[in-house]
């Protein structure tokens, strides 16, 4: 009997219930940036070892059909932290650099973040890494539920130049104060995350760690570059070093949890924010079609892992579609809270234990400007922004090679109607990047 079948068989005999505990479980949310679908070992990568990331899957659950709500960075994060489709509140596009972003850019202040919820449940809350949800003081992490913050507010940052020359308004910060950081940025983030765990090891904590690795620019310390002398392509070799640095950082976090004997009671998520931009960084999305910025599978179907050693069995592959907005209600539930109003995500734990045998979602949806998609069961209807909608059966055609729209018009109508109904609950985008505004730089108001 396979590990998956053994797990499901035992799970139905033992419905999930949180046992009495002296403290609530810790929660660690790790997010990789621009990571390709096939760039970790458990997803098939052969040339870049990722033992620490892989250990999360081997010690827990790998979602083979894990999704994010957008094929680019900022909207995905807005959905991730709120547990809601970001189109509900107009957070549909990236903002562009601080000097070009719309004046009203930022996760709306009336949206409740996962940090807000967990803080209200008694958690110490900390964030280390890339924010990308608002540049102005009112939108920074320490105003959005996080007790502590070390990172940068924008969407991209140099790994070697702490001032990040050329990206105005995007300093490395501690709290709301710019600081000088001369360590390789991924290593600095690992240091800060380990320090947060050390500081709060005796109470329940939430650590949100959105790396900027492996987002461009391709920059790496020599020690990481030297690990991959066998890779001839210079860009791929640098990318490999960046991946290895991130894997080391995750290893340091997991090791710190083990050091204080709290790993078994820590819920650890690992997810990518969108598909890889292969042409820019070499990140592979195979066998999926498409890249970052597209609603083909390669833009939205990502590595998605979950570990909770004391409560979930190890080495499980969960095959029903899930989405990153499920992380918010799952984390709140294990922390002892109740679902908030208006959430689109669901608590995944009952589905993983077998308490609930249905699929977590009847359908999943995406809207990114003229691009949109809906997945219902194995069927996916998408509009790429050009031409008529395309229909694919992902159960037999995960690579989206065979468009069935012309031969199955009734299926197209069914999925189109589902998408249209979902879309009625959304609002127009509140801002667009400078490129989407037609290349006209917007004059900034002083704030």
Secondary structure, DSSP 8 states (H G I E B T S, - for coil): --HHHHHHHHHHHS-------SS--EEEEEEESS--TT-SGGGT-SSS--HHHHHHHHTSEEETTEE-S-SSHHHHHHHHHHTS-GGGGT--S----TTTS-TT-SS-TTS--HHHHHHHTT-EEEEEEE--S-SSGGGSGGGTT-SEEEEESSS---SS-TT-TT-TT--EEETTEE----S-HHHHHHHHHHHHHHHHTTS-EEEEEE--TTSSS----HHHHGGGTT--SHHHHHHHHHHHHHHHHHHHHHHHHHHTT-GGGEEEEEEESS---HHHH----TTS---TT-SSHHHHB--EEEE-TTTS-SSEEE-S-EETTHHHHHHHHHTT----TT------HHHHHTS--S-S-S-EEEEETTEEEEEETTEEEEE-SSSS-EEEETTT-TT-----TTT-HHHHHHHHHHHHHHHTT----S---TTTTTS--------
